[in-house]
Amino acid sequence: MPRKLKPKLCSCGCGRYTKGGHFIPGHDSRVYSAIIERVGDIRNLREVVEQYTGKKIEVEKGTIH
């Protein structure tokens, strides 16, 4: 039997409820865009994440086209 999803507040902060996930469809992109706008570009975001986690972000070879 499938699990019953519980609505919860969207993690973007819009105040609306999801159908059980973290974001309303498309709202994860809104958060991503706001983060990129704040840090400058994807290279800076990578640096921030690496500094925060203490782990280097490795991109698998052959998966980027």
Secondary structure, 3 states (H helix, E strand, C coil): CCCCCCCCECCCCCCCECCCCCCCCCHHHHHHHHHHHHHCCHHHHHHHHHHHHCCCCCCCCCCCC
